[in-house]
Amino acid sequence: MKPTIGRIVHFHVTGLPEQAAIITRVWSERCVNLTVFHHDGTTSGATSIESDPAASRFWTWPPRDGS
């Protein structure tokens, strides 16, 4: 899939549970800005986040359930 504004993704930070996020800017097919939805209902911005699982902060597509 190609990242586009408004798509929902998962945001990962080392040592924390994954969080939902929405893409708010696309820099490239691997690098985006996000609005992150925290477990307590607050939000924050995350800029220039890569889709690289080796990084301490990264994004992924939600898993497909097969239906």
N, C-alpha and C positions, 0 to 999 in steps of 0.2 A: 504494500500500500504506500501511497505517496502522502506525506503529511500536508494537511491543509488547515487553514484557520477554522476553528470551531470543532475540530475532531477531539474526542476524548481519548486520553492515553493514561498510562500508569507512570507515576513519578517515583523513583527509587532513590533513597539516600542510605548509605551504608549505616547499619545499626538501627534503622527505623522501619516500621511496617510501610508497605507501599501505600501511596495515596493517589486519588483521582486527580487529574489535571486536564485542562483544556488548552489546546494550542492557540496562542494569540498572535504569533508571528512565525513565519517560516524563513530561515536563513538559507537552508539547503535541505536536501533529502534526509540528512542526519542531524541537523542542528536547528532547534526551535526555541522560542520563548514560550513560557507556560504561565497560566494562573493555576495555582495548586490549591486544592480543597483539603484542608486539614481535618483530622478526626473530631476536633472540637467545634467544627462549623466555621472557623475562620479561613481566610484565604491569604495567599501571598504570591508574589511574582518570582519567577525563576528565569533568568536570561541565559541565552546561549547554551542550552542543555543538549548534549549529544546523545545519540542512541547507542552508546558504547558501554556495555555491561562491565567493562574493566574500570570505568570511572567511578568516583565516589558518589556522584549524582548523575543519573541518566534516566531516560524515558524508554518505555516499551509500548507496543500495541497490546490491548487487552487480549487474553486468550480467546479463541473461538470455541464455542461449545459444540459445534458440529451439527446444529439443527438448522 
